[in-house]
């Protein structure tokens, strides 16, 4: 009796990131080597619900290694909370039915922290699932690195390099906002590589007076410009205390009223924080009497051709993923571990975030070269 050919489904979820196509190619080419069939689902988990598919063969996979974004499209839809015809519904049973309908042996989900949680839910619902860690924030737990991070780091660093000439020429403070809501890896790495004078990350709440003093100290020594690299999630000590209090209030809440009140406070803090970088620049201008300008890097960090490091990482992880499918090893994320890979149970990944430890070598390095971290 002929051995059944394995059929793999693959999707990309969450925000786009450099290296997604390289990972799709890595999974696909290795899977084809094993004689498997591979089907791509468009626009994340929604494509799995709506049966929007793309057959991935040698011709489809050709030429995508260097292409940014994802040929499959992506979305932030959650299987258990998907908006269908204006109503939020749990579509897990529909996904299970389609999984069976198309004779899938495994679903490969490429994504960040949210995708790991959604993949675990599908695995717990009885589906064979494997994930690959993708995000420019580098904050997925239990992996040395995520693909997309190295490219974004290069882009952010080059931006800081270019901003130096304007800051120097006009004797200004240039405040550059870099992506990273809850983790500062990208800002910290780019700040060190780009020679930022001040680096502000979510893990280290800042005191604006200390930042201003560091800038004034540079002025007194004859350097009348400064580059401030700030993560979009960086916040002052006062705001950090307020956020911590609101989060603890939500954890302690026992009644519906208390939960609504705590969530309302968190929402208000989110609204306030939206303009944080602009407020910070204005505060520094007032405190130092130096003109300030803000540059928000935004989505430019996520776009374009992946760098060589991300192409190698995504291909390595993708190829290892197909190996695990061949071995029928499911319910795991393929983690980067040194020069190799390691399957990590999704239960150990989902719901966790890799943040910058206060004693991390990058933090120590920044301090040693005289960079102000705001504390």
For each residue, the residues with C-beta under 8 A, 3 or more apart:
1:
2:
3:
4:
5: 35 36 37
6: 31 34 36 37 105 106 325 326
7: 36 37 38 39 102 103 104 105
8: 27 31 36 37 38 39 104 105 106 107 108 322 325
9: 38 39 40 41 48 99 102 104 106 107 108
10: 24 27 28 38 39 40 41 56 72 107 108 109 110
11: 40 41 42 44 45 47 48 72 107 108 109 110
12: 16 20 24 44 70 72 73 74 110 111 134
13: 44 45 74 75 76 77 109 110 111 114 115 118
14: 17 44 74 76 111 112 114 115 134 135
15: 74 76 112 135 136 302
16: 12 20 68 69 70 74 302 303
17: 14 20 112 134 135 136 147 148 152 302
18: 68 136 147 148 151 152 302 303 304 305 306 307 310
19: 22 23 134 147 148 151 306 310 311 313 314
20: 12 16 17 23 24 69 70 74 110 134 147 148 314
21: 24 25 64 65 67 68 69 70 71 306
22: 19 25 26 64 65 147 306 310 311 314 315 318
23: 19 20 26 27 110 132 134 147 314 315 317 318
24: 10 12 20 21 27 28 40 56 61 64 70 71 72 110 318
25: 21 22 28 29 61 64 65 315 318
26: 22 23 29 30 314 315 316 317 318 319 321 322
27: 8 10 23 24 30 31 38 108 132 318 319 321 322
28: 10 24 25 31 32 38 56 60 61 318 322
29: 25 26 32 33 58 61 319
30: 26 27 33 34 318 319 321 322 323
31: 6 8 27 28 34 36 37 38 322 325
32: 28 29 35 36 38 57 58 61
33: 29 30 322
34: 6 30 31 322 325 326
35: 5 32
36: 5 6 7 8 31 32 322 325 326
37: 5 6 7 8 31
38: 7 8 9 10 27 28 31 32 55 56 57
39: 7 8 9 10 53 54 55 56 102 104
40: 9 10 11 24 53 54 55 56 60 71 72
41: 9 10 11 44 45 47 48 52 53 54 72
42: 11 46 47 52 53 54 72 73
43: 46 47 52 72 73 74 75 77
44: 11 12 13 14 41 47 48 73 74 75 76 77 111
45: 11 13 41 48 49 75 77 78 79 82 91 95 118
46: 42 43 49 50 52 75 77 82
47: 11 41 42 43 44 50 51 52 53 72 73
48: 9 11 41 44 45 51 79 95 98 99 107
49: 45 46 77 79 82 84 91 94 95 98
50: 46 47
51: 47 48 98 102
52: 41 42 43 46 47
53: 39 40 41 42 47 102
54: 39 40 41 42 60 71 72
55: 38 39 40 60
56: 10 24 28 38 39 40 60 61
57: 32 38 60 61
58: 29 32 61 62
59: 62
60: 28 40 54 55 56 57 64 71
61: 24 25 28 29 32 56 57 58 64
62: 58 59
63: 66 67
64: 21 22 24 25 60 61 67 71
65: 21 22 25 311 315
66: 63 305 306 311
67: 21 63 64 71 305
68: 16 18 21 303 304 305 306
69: 16 20 21 303
70: 12 16 20 21 24 73 74 110
71: 21 24 40 54 60 64 67
72: 10 11 12 24 40 41 42 43 47 54
73: 12 42 43 44 47 70
74: 12 13 14 15 16 20 43 44 70
75: 13 43 44 45 46
76: 13 14 15 44 114
77: 13 43 44 45 46 49 82 83
78: 45 81 82 114 118
79: 45 48 49 82 90 91 92 95 118 121 122
80: 90 91 92 118 121
81: 78 88 89 90
82: 45 46 49 77 78 79 88 89 90 91
83: 77 86 87 88 89
84: 49 87 88 89 91
85:
86: 83
87: 83 84
88: 81 82 83 84
89: 81 82 83 84
90: 79 80 81 82 93
91: 45 49 79 80 82 84 94 95
92: 79 80 95 96 121 122 125
93: 90 96 97
94: 49 91 97 98
95: 45 48 49 79 91 92 98 99 122 125 127
96: 92 93 99 100 125 126 127
97: 93 94 100 101
98: 48 49 51 94 95 101 102
99: 9 48 95 96 102 104 107 127
100: 96 97 103 104
101: 97 98
102: 7 9 39 51 53 98 99
103: 7 100
104: 7 8 9 39 99 100 107 128
105: 6 7 8 128 325
106: 6 8 9 128 129 130 325 330
107: 8 9 10 11 48 99 104 119 122 127 128 129 130
108: 8 9 10 11 27 129 130 131 132 321 325
109: 10 11 13 115 118 119 129 130 131 132
110: 10 11 12 13 20 23 24 70 115 131 132 134
111: 12 13 14 44 114 115 116 118 119 131 132 134 135
112: 14 15 17 115 116 133 134 135 137 139 140 146
113: 116 117 135 139 140 141 352 353
114: 13 14 76 78 111 117 118
115: 13 14 109 110 111 112 118 119 131 134
116: 111 112 113 119 120 131 133 140 333 346 349 350 351
117: 113 114 120 121 350 351
118: 13 45 78 79 80 109 111 114 115 121 122
119: 107 109 111 115 116 122 123 129 131 333 346 350
120: 116 117 123 124 129 346 347 349 350
121: 79 80 92 117 118 124 125
122: 79 92 95 107 118 119 125 127 129
123: 119 120 126 127 128 129 330 331 346
124: 120 121
125: 92 95 96 121 122
126: 96 123
127: 95 96 99 107 122 123
128: 104 105 106 107 123 328 330 331
129: 106 107 108 109 119 120 122 123 330 331 346
130: 106 107 108 109 321 324 325 329 330 331 332 333 334
131: 108 109 110 111 115 116 119 332 333 334 346 349
132: 23 27 108 109 110 111 147 314 317 318 321 333 334
133: 112 116 140 143 146 147 317 333 334 335 336
134: 12 14 17 19 20 23 110 111 112 115 140 146 147 148
135: 14 15 17 111 112 113 138 139 140 146 148 149
136: 15 17 18 146 148 149 151 152 179 186 301 302
137: 112 146 149 179 180 181 182 183 185 186
138: 135 145 146 149 183 185 186 354
139: 112 113 135 146 180 182 183 185 353 354 355
140: 112 113 116 133 134 135 143 146 333 349 353 354
141: 113 348 349 352 353 354
142: 333 335 344 348 349 352 354
143: 133 140 146 333 335 336 337 344 354
144: 335 336 337 338
145: 138 149 150 313 336
146: 112 133 134 135 136 137 138 139 140 143 149 336
147: 17 18 19 20 22 23 132 133 134 150 306 310 313 314 317
148: 17 18 19 20 134 135 136 151 152 302 306 310
149: 135 136 137 138 145 146 152 153 185 186 310
150: 145 147 153 154 307 309 310 313
151: 18 19 136 148 154 155 304 305 306 307 309 310
152: 17 18 136 148 149 155 156 179 186 301 302
153: 149 150 156 157 186 189 190 193
154: 150 151 157 158 307
155: 151 152 158 159 297 300 301 304
156: 152 153 159 160 176 178 186 187 189 190 194 229 297 301
157: 153 154 160 161 189 190 193 194
158: 154 155 161 162 194
159: 155 156 162 163 176 190 194 295 297 300
160: 156 157 163 164 176 190 191 193 194 195 196 227 229
161: 157 158 164 194
162: 158 159 165 166
163: 159 160 166 167 174 176 227 295
164: 160 161 167 168 194 195 227
165: 162 168 169
166: 162 163 169 170 172 174 293
167: 163 164 170 171 172 173 174 225 226 227
168: 164 165 171 225
169: 165 166
170: 166 167 225 291
171: 167 168 224 225 290 291
172: 166 167 225 290 291 292 293
173: 167 215 225 226 228 281 284 285 288 290 291 292 293
174: 163 166 167 225 226 227 228 292 293 294 295
175: 228 230 277 280 281 284 292 293 294 295
176: 156 159 160 163 196 227 228 229 230 294 295 296 297
177: 230 231 232 277 294 295 296 297
178: 156 186 187 190 229 230 231 232 297 301
179: 136 137 152 186 231 232 297 298 301 302
180: 137 139 183 184 185 186 187 201 202 231 232 233
181: 137 202 231 232 233
182: 137 139 202 233 353 355
183: 137 138 139 180 186 201 202 203 233 353 354 355 356
184: 180 187 188 199 201 202 203 204 231 233 234 355 356
185: 137 138 139 149 180 188 189 354 356
186: 136 137 138 149 152 153 156 178 179 180 183 189 190 231 301
187: 156 178 180 184 190 191 199 200 201 229 230 231 234
188: 184 185 191 192 199 201 356 362 363 366
189: 153 156 157 185 186 192 193 362
190: 153 156 157 159 160 178 186 187 193 194 196 229
191: 160 187 188 194 196 198 199 229 366 371
192: 188 189 195 196 199 362 365 366 369 371
193: 153 157 160 189 190
194: 156 157 158 159 160 161 164 190 191 227 229
195: 160 164 192 227
196: 160 176 190 191 192 199 227 228 229 371
197: 214 215 218 226 227 228 371 372
198: 191 211 214 215 226 227 228 229 230 371 372 373 374
199: 184 187 188 191 192 196 228 229 230 366 371 372 373 374
200: 187 204 206 211 228 229 230 231 234 280 373 374
201: 180 183 184 187 188 204 231 233 234 356 373
202: 180 181 182 183 184 231 233 234 235 355
203: 183 184 355 356 357 358
204: 184 200 201 356 358 363 373 374 375
205: 235 236 237 239 240 241 374 375
206: 200 210 211 234 235 236 237 373 374 375
207: 210 211 236 237 374 375
208: 211 212 236 280 283 284 287 374
209: 212 213 287
210: 206 207 213 214 372 374 375
211: 198 200 206 207 208 214 215 228 284 372 374
212: 208 209 215 216 283 284 287 288
213: 209 210 216 217
214: 197 198 210 211 217 218 226 372
215: 173 197 198 211 212 218 219 226 284 288 290
216: 212 213 219 220 287 288
217: 213 214 220 221
218: 197 214 215 221 223 224 225 226
219: 215 216 222 223 224 288 290
220: 216 217
221: 217 218
222: 219
223: 218 219 226
224: 171 218 219 290
225: 167 168 170 171 172 173 174 218 290
226: 167 173 174 197 198 214 215 218 223 290
227: 160 163 164 167 174 176 194 195 196 197 198
228: 173 174 175 176 196 197 198 199 200 211 280 281 284
229: 156 160 176 178 187 190 191 194 196 198 199 200
230: 175 176 177 178 187 198 199 200 234 277 280
231: 177 178 179 180 181 184 186 187 200 201 202 234
232: 177 178 179 180 181 276 277
233: 180 181 182 183 184 201 202 273
234: 184 187 200 201 202 206 230 231 276 374
235: 202 205 206 239 240 243 273 276
236: 205 206 207 208 239 240
237: 205 206 207 240 241
238: 241 242
239: 205 235 236 242 243 269 272 273 276
240: 205 235 236 237 243 244
241: 205 237 238 244 245
242: 238 239 245 246 269
243: 235 239 240 246 247 266 269
244: 240 241 247 248
245: 241 242 248 249
246: 242 243 249 250 262 265 266 269
247: 243 244 250 251 266
248: 244 245 251 252
249: 245 246 252 253 258 261 262 265
250: 246 247 253 259 262 263 266
251: 247 248
252: 248 249 258
253: 249 250 258 259 261 262
254: 258
255: 258 259
256: 259 260
257: 260 261
258: 249 252 253 254 255 261 262
259: 250 253 255 256 262 263
260: 256 257 263 264
261: 249 253 257 258 264 265
262: 246 249 250 253 258 259 265 266
263: 250 259 260 266 267
264: 260 261 267 268
265: 246 249 261 262 268 269
266: 243 246 247 250 262 263 269 270
267: 263 264 270 271
268: 264 265 271 272
269: 239 242 243 246 265 266 272 273
270: 266 267 273 274
271: 267 268 274
272: 239 268 269 275 276
273: 233 235 239 269 270 276
274: 270 271
275: 272 278 279
276: 232 234 235 239 272 273 279 280
277: 175 177 230 232 280 281 294 296
278: 275 281 282 294
279: 275 276 282 283
280: 175 200 208 228 230 276 277 283 284
281: 173 175 228 277 278 284 285 292 293 294
282: 278 279 285 286 292
283: 208 212 279 280 286 287
284: 173 175 208 211 212 215 228 280 281 287 288 290 292
285: 173 281 282 288 289 290 291 292
286: 282 283 289
287: 208 209 212 216 283 284
288: 173 212 215 216 219 284 285
289: 285 286
290: 171 172 173 215 219 224 225 226 284 285
291: 170 171 172 173 285
292: 172 173 174 175 281 282 284 285
293: 166 172 173 174 175 281
294: 174 175 176 177 277 278 281
295: 159 163 174 175 176 177
296: 176 177 277
297: 155 156 159 176 177 178 179 300 301
298: 179 301
299: 302 303
300: 155 159 297 303 304
301: 136 152 155 156 178 179 186 297 298
302: 15 16 17 18 136 148 152 179 299
303: 16 18 68 69 299 300
304: 18 68 151 155 300
305: 18 66 67 68 151
306: 18 19 21 22 66 68 147 148 151 310 311 314
307: 18 150 151 154 310 311
308: 311 312
309: 150 151 312 313
310: 18 19 22 147 148 149 150 151 306 307 313 314
311: 19 22 65 66 306 307 308 314 315
312: 308 309 315 316
313: 19 145 147 150 309 310 316 317 336
314: 19 20 22 23 26 132 147 306 310 311 317 318
315: 22 23 25 26 65 311 312 318 319
316: 26 312 313 319 320 336 341
317: 23 26 132 133 147 313 314 320 321 334 336 341
318: 22 23 24 25 26 27 28 30 132 314 315 321 322
319: 26 27 29 30 315 316 322 323
320: 316 317 323 324 334 341
321: 26 27 30 108 130 132 317 318 324 325 334
322: 8 26 27 28 30 31 33 34 36 318 319 325 326
323: 30 319 320 326 327
324: 130 320 321 327 329 330 332 334 343
325: 6 8 31 34 36 105 106 108 130 321 322 328 329 330
326: 6 34 36 322 323
327: 323 324
328: 128 325
329: 130 324 325 332 343
330: 106 123 128 129 130 324 325
331: 123 128 129 130 345 346
332: 130 131 324 329 343 344 345 346
333: 116 119 130 131 132 133 140 142 143 343 344 346 349
334: 130 131 132 133 317 320 321 324 341 342 343
335: 133 142 143 144 341 342 343 344
336: 133 143 144 145 146 313 316 317 341
337: 143 144 340 341 342
338: 144
339:
340: 337
341: 316 317 320 334 335 336 337
342: 334 335 337
343: 324 329 332 333 334 335
344: 142 143 332 333 335 348 349
345: 331 332 348 349
346: 116 119 120 123 129 131 331 332 333 349 350
347: 120 350
348: 141 142 344 345 352
349: 116 120 131 140 141 142 333 344 345 346 352
350: 116 117 119 120 346 347
351: 116 117
352: 113 141 142 348 349
353: 113 139 140 141 182 183
354: 138 139 140 141 142 143 183 185
355: 139 182 183 184 202 203
356: 183 184 185 188 201 203 204 360 362 363
357: 203 360 363
358: 203 204 363
359: 363 364
360: 356 357 363 364
361: 364 365
362: 188 189 192 356 365 366
363: 188 204 356 357 358 359 360 366 367 373
364: 359 360 361 367 368
365: 192 361 362 368 369
366: 188 191 192 199 362 363 369 371 373
367: 363 364 370 371 373
368: 364 365
369: 192 365 366
370: 367
371: 191 192 196 197 198 199 366 367
372: 197 198 199 210 211 214
373: 198 199 200 201 204 206 363 366 367
374: 198 199 200 204 205 206 207 208 210 211 234
375: 204 205 206 207 210
